[in-house]
Amino acid sequence: MTTRRQVVTDEQLGKYASKEKELFERVRFGIGGVEFGKTMDGLQMLLENRFPITGGTVPAGSPAKVSDPLKDYRKIKGLTIIGPKEWEKAMMSQNSDNLNPLGLPVGWCPQVLVSKTPKEIAVRVELAKKWGTTVTLFLDLPKVGDQDTSLLNQYGWWGVPHDNLGPGVVRNDVFWSNWFIQNSQDWARVASVLQPVWKIKYELPSWSTRKDWEKQKQVVAEHERLTVSTATSDTLFLNMMSIVFGKKLRPATYARTTTIYDGLPLGVHSYDEGVDVRGGWHPEFVDGDLGVAVEEVL
């Protein structure tokens, strides 16, 4: 009597099934540069055991392996990265019947080179540790397809439905605020940036707390290269962190931004329900957890 040898475990089969489904959807909707012809060639080589799974050399004429331009940055311990790959993930719907609700073309996200070397970025990470904070290398975009990255459109993509607005067309569980849409605020209709740019986002440095708004602006100016984020850019950052990494930043406090409404600097934080934008902290208010949205434009 012979016994059937189990080649793979159930866990491995589950991972395979997940990847198989992902590949099917990417081919179906043309997401992420996945082309039908090259996919079929690759699958045929796999079936013929001509495509190396681990090690080896890719045979001549096979699809070229696309290298990750951020691979050296991803090796930096303590650095979070939100780049083109993460943007692509954020704009894919959870609806398997319509993964690409915005109709984004293949390769829609700009491939922007980081102007600082991995060594220079690593220095920022170490500096942030001294400040008691974390660092994210963040690709800030002016548009996704033909839609700008305004607060209005961020809600349109990822909005939690309430007050007769929403839900978002890509996700409906990320961005809570919509009061500025109902109030028709001009600053809610402006893109996060004018052109694609890499930023370093510092999450609430310790030196930015226990100060009123005026002192916060002063202390940021004392640090070379650093500026204060707008509410639009800071909200975009929090939304992306929630979508890509499942992290809800600032669940118990705000970070002030340079966007002023009714005489108050708008603050950004996270509810359980989603990211929130409001002017709740008065400029003179001082708190040990209340910081400022600090960034460095590269």
PEQUI-V912828 format. One record per residue. N is the residue number from 1. PSI is psi in radians with two decimals (* if undefined). Layout:
# PEQUI-V912828
{{N:PSI} {N:PSI}}
This chain:
# PEQUI-V912828
{{1:2.32} {2:2.61} {3:2.58} {4:2.16} {5:2.22} {6:1.97} {7:-0.72} {8:2.80} {9:2.93} {10:-0.65} {11:-0.73} {12:-0.69} {13:-0.65} {14:-0.73} {15:-0.70} {16:-0.78} {17:-0.67} {18:-0.79} {19:-0.66} {20:-0.75} {21:-0.74} {22:-0.77} {23:-0.74} {24:-0.80} {25:-0.64} {26:-0.73} {27:-0.73} {28:-0.73} {29:0.04} {30:0.73} {31:2.42} {32:0.41} {33:0.20} {34:2.02} {35:2.52} {36:-0.85} {37:-0.83} {38:-0.61} {39:-0.76} {40:-0.67} {41:-0.76} {42:-0.72} {43:-0.68} {44:-0.68} {45:-0.62} {46:-0.78} {47:-0.58} {48:0.09} {49:0.60} {50:-0.10} {51:2.09} {52:2.30} {53:-0.77} {54:2.28} {55:-2.91} {56:-3.03} {57:2.42} {58:2.19} {59:2.61} {60:2.43} {61:-0.10} {62:2.83} {63:2.35} {64:2.45} {65:2.18} {66:2.11} {67:2.64} {68:1.98} {69:-0.24} {70:0.16} {71:-0.66} {72:-0.54} {73:-0.59} {74:-0.25} {75:-0.19} {76:2.04} {77:2.27} {78:-0.03} {79:2.24} {80:2.46} {81:2.29} {82:1.70} {83:-2.78} {84:-0.74} {85:-0.73} {86:-0.63} {87:-0.73} {88:-0.75} {89:-0.73} {90:-0.46} {91:0.14} {92:2.22} {93:2.72} {94:-0.10} {95:1.90} {96:-0.31} {97:-0.22} {98:1.29} {99:-0.35} {100:1.18} {101:-0.41} {102:-0.06} {103:0.71} {104:2.38} {105:2.85} {106:2.34} {107:0.51} {108:-0.53} {109:2.24} {110:2.41} {111:1.68} {112:2.26} {113:2.48} {114:2.22} {115:-0.25} {116:2.52} {117:2.82} {118:-0.64} {119:-0.73} {120:-0.66} {121:-0.67} {122:-0.60} {123:-0.68} {124:-0.67} {125:-0.77} {126:-0.66} {127:-0.73} {128:-0.60} {129:-0.68} {130:-0.47} {131:0.00} {132:0.62} {133:-3.08} {134:2.90} {135:2.38} {136:2.25} {137:1.96} {138:2.16} {139:1.87} {140:2.27} {141:2.56} {142:-0.48} {143:2.68} {144:1.93} {145:-2.19} {146:0.23} {147:2.29} {148:2.87} {149:0.63} {150:2.90} {151:-0.63} {152:-0.84} {153:-0.56} {154:-0.71} {155:-0.66} {156:-0.53} {157:-0.77} {158:0.27} {159:2.42} {160:2.21} {161:2.20} {162:2.81} {163:0.70} {164:0.38} {165:2.77} {166:-3.13} {167:2.98} {168:2.64} {169:-0.37} {170:-0.84} {171:2.79} {172:0.47} {173:0.44} {174:-0.95} {175:2.00} {176:-0.79} {177:2.41} {178:0.07} {179:-0.58} {180:-0.38} {181:-0.80} {182:-0.57} {183:0.00} {184:0.89} {185:2.28} {186:-0.68} {187:-0.27} {188:-0.11} {189:0.21} {190:2.43} {191:2.73} {192:-0.73} {193:2.95} {194:-0.47} {195:2.75} {196:2.32} {197:2.48} {198:2.42} {199:2.70} {200:2.11} {201:2.08} {202:2.11} {203:1.70} {204:1.21} {205:2.54} {206:-0.56} {207:-0.14} {208:-0.11} {209:3.02} {210:0.65} {211:2.60} {212:3.11} {213:-0.72} {214:-0.76} {215:-0.59} {216:-0.78} {217:-0.69} {218:-0.79} {219:-0.54} {220:-0.74} {221:-0.43} {222:-0.28} {223:2.02} {224:2.39} {225:-0.32} {226:2.56} {227:3.05} {228:2.37} {229:2.71} {230:2.85} {231:-0.62} {232:-0.83} {233:-0.72} {234:-0.68} {235:-0.73} {236:-0.74} {237:-0.83} {238:-0.68} {239:-0.78} {240:-0.68} {241:-0.67} {242:-0.77} {243:-0.85} {244:-0.70} {245:-0.06} {246:0.43} {247:2.16} {248:1.77} {249:2.54} {250:0.97} {251:-0.29} {252:0.08} {253:3.07} {254:2.88} {255:2.25} {256:2.63} {257:3.07} {258:-0.10} {259:2.14} {260:2.28} {261:2.19} {262:0.66} {263:0.04} {264:2.44} {265:2.20} {266:2.48} {267:2.69} {268:2.35} {269:-2.96} {270:2.26} {271:3.01} {272:-0.57} {273:-0.33} {274:-3.11} {275:2.44} {276:2.47} {277:2.18} {278:2.93} {279:0.67} {280:-0.47} {281:2.10} {282:2.64} {283:-0.54} {284:-0.10} {285:2.38} {286:2.32} {287:2.60} {288:-0.34} {289:-0.26} {290:1.95} {291:-2.74} {292:2.58} {293:1.68} {294:2.36} {295:2.82} {296:2.11} {297:2.16} {298:*}}
